[in-house]
Amino acid sequence: MKHEGRSGSPDPSAAQSGQTHGMDVSGWQGNVDWDKAWANGAKFAYVKATEGTGFKNPDFTQQYNGSYRVGMIRGAYHFALPDRSTGAAQAKYFVANGGGWSKDGRTLPPALDIEYNPYGATCYGLSQSQMVSWIRDFSNEVHRLTTRYPTIYTSTSWWQTCTGNNGGFGATNPLWIARYSNSVGTLPNGWGFHTIWQYSDSGIFPGDQNWFNGAQDRLQALANG
């Protein structure tokens, strides 16, 4: 995956005042040592469940259940392929294969990973208006199936390029911003604050390193909806 702002990443072990440390993983990490991640301070995790409508993370069960077992608040995410099928179709596939939600106090809202295309054209061949429609269809279908609007993972430059910096999601969808720097930087249009900041793809935890923008009780509130 491409990312912005490679210079000046914060020390992964440095406490961010009033924030909660966490991580995200995919099949690239395989079997994760969740006890070690928990001992090192990870309080939450997002786990890749699906991609498009034809790929399931083969390590999803170990990762999703393992993070829960050690005490983390965890959720599932879907890697979007907007050129392959509709937003609604991918939302259905995601929710049916790990992307559900229950109000158990331990499950984050499902998340949509919408970003640079690793397989081709940056914006997947969609116009800005088509991309906005795709994201809205995915978001609305996840909400219909789970009662939660998905967290949106993206970067500011991709959002500006591929949605025209659309401002229509900030009121409903939490923002998970990717920026590898010593600050979050400018946010995409529509969001006055970020909920999660992915600041590095390596560090004290397996996978990517994240800060939740609040204390543990606010993380709990996000889980409970």
N, C-alpha and C positions, 0 to 999 in steps of 0.2 A: 504494500500500500504506500502511496505517496503521502507525504506530510509536509506541513509548513513550519518554517521557523526552527531549523535544526540547531541554531546556535543558542548557547546560554541556557540549556535545560537545568532546572533546579536540582539540587541534591535530592535523590529519591528518599533519603532517610530524614530529610529536614522537615520537621513538623510545620504544617501550615496552620496558622492560628484559626481555631474555630472550624476546621475542616476535617474530613474523615477520609482516611487512606483506603484505596481499593485497587482492583485489577480487572482486566478482561482477558479471556483466553479463547482459543479456537482449536481445531484439530492439529494445528502446528505444535501445540504444547504437549499433546498426548496425555498420558496419565499424570495428573498434577499432584504434587505433595501438598495437600491442603492443610495438614497439620502444621507444616513449616511456614506456609504463607500466613496462616492465622497467627502463629507465634511471632512472626515478623511484623504484624500489625495490620494486615488486610482485613477490613471489616465488611467489604462488599465485593461482589464479582458479577460481571456480565459474561455469559457463556454463549458462544456461537451455536445456534441450533441448525440453521438452514441457509441455503443460498438458492436463489431462483425458485424453481419448483421441482428440482431434480437432485438436490444435494442435501444430505444430512450429515452433520458432524459425527464421525464414528466414535468420538470420545465424549459425546454430549452427556451421556448418563453418568459416567464417572466424574465428570467435571461439575455438572449441575447438582447432583446428589451429594458429591463430596464436599462442595463448598457449603451446602446446607448443613451437612453433618457436623462440621467443625464450629458452626455458629454464625456463619456469614449470612447477610441478606443478599440474595442473588436473583438474577433475572436472565432471560434469554434474549439473544439478538439475531436478526435476520440480515444477511448481506443481499442488498437489492441488486437485481439485474433487470433494469427497466426496459431493455430492448428485447427481452425474452418472452415476457407475458405480462398481463395486466397487474396493476397494484392489488386489486381485490384477489386475484388468483394466488399471488405470492403471499398475501396475508393469510388466506385460508390454509395454504400449505404450511406456513410458519406456525400458526396456532395449533394445527393438528399434529405438529411434530416437535413440540417442546415449548412453543411460544405462548402458552396460556398464562393465566394469572389467577391467583386466589388471594382472598383477603386474610392471609394467615400471619401477617406482620413480618414475613421473611421473603416475600417475593416482590421484586421490583417490576414496574410496568414493562411490558415487552418493548424492545428497542429495534429501530430501523437504522441500519448502517447504510447510508447513502452518500457516496463519495466517488473519488476517481476510479474510472473503469480499468481494472487490471488486464482486461482482455481486448481493449480497443479504444474507440473514440471516447474522449473524456466525458462527454454528456450522453453517451450511449446512443447517439444518433437522434436524440429527441430535441425538439425546440424547447425554449424556456417554458412556454405555456404548457406544452405536453408534459414536461417534467413535473411542474407544479400539480397538474391534474393527476399524474401517476402517484405522487406522494400523498395527495389528498385521498385518492381512492384506497391506497394501502392503509392510511391512518384511519379512515372511516370504517373500513372493514374490520380492522383490529379492535376498534372501539365497539363495533356491533357485536363481535364475538366474545370480548373479554370485559367490557365496560370501561376499559382504560384506553386513553389515547397514547400511542407509543412515544417513548423517548426518541428523539431524532439525533443520531450521531452524524456529524458532518464537519467540514472545515469551512471557514469563512470564504476563502477564495473559490472553492468548488461551488458553494451556494450562490455566490455572486455570479459566477460564470454560467452555471447550468439552470438556475431558477430565475435569473435576473434580479437576485437579491430580494426575492419575494418575502413580504412581511406578514403573511397570513397564518403562520403556525405558532407564533409565540404565546398566544393566549391559551392554547390547549396542549401543546406538546413540549415536555421538558427538553432542554438543549444539552446535549453531550458534545462538547466542542473538542476537536483535535487540533492542538497547536503545541509543537515541540519547542518551547522557548521558556524564558523565565517569567513570562506573564501570559495571560489568556489572550490579550490583544483585542482588536476590534471584533465584536460579535456579528453574526449575520443579522440582517434586518428583521425586526419583529420581536427580538428577544432583548429584554432589558438586563438580563443576568443569565449566567450559565448555571446548570444544575450539576454537571460533571465535567471535569477537565481532564482529558487524556494528554499527559505532558511528555511521555516518553514510551518507546517500545522496548526498553530494557531497564532493569533496575533490581530492586530488592525482591520483587515478586516475579513468578513466571508470567510471560505474556506482556501486555501493556500496563503501564502505570497510570493511575488515576487519582484525582482528588474529588470527593463529593463536596459541594459548596455549602457546607453546614455541619453542625455537630451530629452525633449519633441519633439524637431524638428526631432531628429533621429527616435523616435518612429513613428512620422508622415511619415517619409521617408520609414520605413518598411511597413507601411500600404499601401502606394502608390505604392510600388514595384519598 
